[in-house]
Amino acid sequence: MKKISLLFLLGFIAFSGFSQVTLGLRMSPAFCLNRVKDLNGSDNSDFSNNGSGVRFAFGPTVDFKIGDNYAFSTGAWYMSSRAGLSVTNTIGGVQYHYKEIVSLQSVQIPVTFKAYTNEIATNMKLYFQLGGLATFNFYEKFKESSPALSGAYDDKYNVLDVSLYMGTGISYKIGESNALFAGLYYNRGLMNLFDGSTNPATQNKLKKDAKYNMDLVGLEVGVTF
């Protein structure tokens, strides 16, 4: 483990030495769009999406520039996202509907490649960003349900999510080393967010009965320095 850590540190130092490091601060309002797919049609439980909501993310960015128009881009962004779930259970021919909303407190780590165009106007460039996003859900908070939840809430979402990140925007240079940026992005969740908790209606593992993916569509604004 020590050898791996040392190798990573040396690689980071070497990469930094051959590139220009640019720090920044990013803020982002985003729509949380939930994709829910029922995987078991014979369990008398139907899983679906319970709406979408606007949430906010912010945090530092780090760009390792490779030449004038390319960069490896990462960072650490705090985000509070919305998980909405609707379940219909059919028991004895009678349907029972349940809806809930849960807040997931997360840290997002982007691992992306960013490309800039040449200037499209004085001090202004377009940028395109593509890569992956690792989301670590460190806190899961029950918000509300209908009907009201009886008993304690059981966590049901995974700690880790991996997503595809795609974005585009405009960077405007305002000084020798400072720039403002604004853009749009789409973040498509790739992992089933349900963990190994039990579906109380079927006693099956929840992730075997349904698949839950979280997507984000957002606006980003920020400054680099």
N, C-alpha and C positions, 0 to 999 in steps of 0.2 A: 504493500500500500504506500509506503514511504517513497519507493522508487517511482511509482506511478505519479504521485503528487509532485515529486521533484521534476519529472519529465514534463508534466503539464506546465509547471511554473517556468521552466526553461523555454518551452515552446511559446508560452505567452510573452515572455520577455523578448524572445527573438522576433516574434511576429510584430510586437509593438515597435521594435527597433527599425523594422523595414516599412512601417506605415505611420501615418499621422493619426493620432488619437483625438477624436472630437467628442466632447461630452455635451449632453443636452438635457432638457426637461420636457416631458411630453404629457399632455392632458387629452382625454378622450371620452366624450359621451358616446354610448353605443346601445343599439338594440340587441337584447338577448333573444334569439330565435331558437326555440326548442324543437328538435325533430324526435318524435316518439314513434316507434314501430312495434306493433304487437307481434311476438314471435311464436305464440302458441294459441292456435285458433280453437283448441279443444278444452281449454282450462276454465271456460265460463267467465274469464276476466278480459276486459277490453281496455287497453292502455292507449291514451292519446295526450295531446298537448293541451296545456291549460294557459294559453295566451302567451304574450311576450311583454317585455318591459324595458324601460330605459335605465341604464346604469352608467357609472362613471369610473374611469381608470386614470391613474396618473403615476409618474415615476421617472427615474433617470434613463437616459439612453447613452450608449457608447458605440461610436462608429470608428472602425479601424480603416482609414482610407487607403486605398491602393491606387495611386495615381489620382488624377483630377475628377474622374467620372465613375469610380467604383469604390465600394466599401463593404466590409463585413459589419453587420449591424446587430447589436444585442442590447440588453438593458435589464431592468427589473421593475415591473409595473404592478402596483397594487390595484385590485379590482374587486368590487362587490357585484356578483352576478345573480340573476334570478332563475330559479329552477321551478317550473310550473308543471304539475302532473294531474291528469284526470283519469280516474279508473271507474269502470262500470262492471260490477259483479252481478252475475245472474244466478240466483239461488232459488230452486223450486219454482222456476218460471217467473220469478219476481226480480226486477232490476234494482240494484242499489248503486247510487252515484256518489262518488267521493272526489273532491278536488282539494289540492293543497298548493301552497307556495312556500318555497324554502330559499333562504339567502345563503350563498356560498361566498365566503371570504377567501380570496386567492392571491397568489403571486404569480405573475406571468413572466416567463423568460423567453424572449424571441431569439431565434438562431436563423438569421436571414442574410440575403445578399441584396445590396442596394445599388442600382445603376442610375446615373444622372445623364441627362442630355447636355449638349452644348447650350450656351445661353440662348433663350428664346426672346429675351429682352434684356436690357441692361441689368446685370446682377441677378437675373432670374433664370432658374433651371427647372425642368421637370425631373421627377424621380420616380422610379419603379422599384418595388420591393417584393421579394418572393422568398419563402423559406418555411420554417416550422416554428411552432409556438408550444412550449411546455407550460402547462398550468398546474400549479400545486394548490389544491383546495385544503387550507389548513384549519378552517372552521365552518361548520354547517349549522345554521340556525333556522329552526322552524318559525315561520311567520304567521300563517293562518290556514284554516281548512274549512270546508263545508261538506257535510256537517262538522261540528267541532270535534277535534280529536279527543278520543277517550283513552286515557293512559298516557304514558310517556312516549315521546317521539323517538323512533329508531333511525339513526343515520343510514342513508341508503345510497350515497354518492361516493364515487371513488376519490381518493386523494390526488391522483394524477390523471390529467387529460393531455392528449397530444393533438395538435391542430395544424392545418395548412393555413399559412398566412399570405395574403396577397394585398398589395396596396399601391397607390399612386398619389402623387401630389405635386406641390410647387415649393421650391426652396428659394428664398429671397435674401441675398446677402446684404447686411446692414452695417458692416464694419470690416475691419481687416480679418477678423476671425469669428465674427458672429453672424448668425443667419436665423431668419424666421422660417417656419415651414407649416404647411397646412395640407391635408389630404384626406382621402377616403380609403377604407380598407375593408376586406372581408376575411373573416376567420372561420374556417369550416372544421368543426370537431370530427375527429377520426375514431375516437374510442367510445365504447359503450360505458357511459358514466355510472350505470348501476353497478353496485358491488355485490358481494355474496350474501347480502341480507335476504331474509325470507319473505315471500309474498304470503301474507296471512290468509288470503282467500284460498290458496292452493297448496301452501306449505312447500312450494318449489322455490329454488333460488331465483330471486327477482331478475337477475341478468339472463336467465334462461327463458323467462316469460316475456320479456320486453327489452328493447334497445333504446337507449336515451343518448342523443347527441346534442351538443350545444353549439350553435353558431352565433357569431357576432358580426354586425354591420355597423360601422362607426365612422366618426369624424375624428381626426387627430390634428392638434395644433401644438406648436411648441417652439422652442428656441434652442440653438446650439451655440456653444462658445468654446 
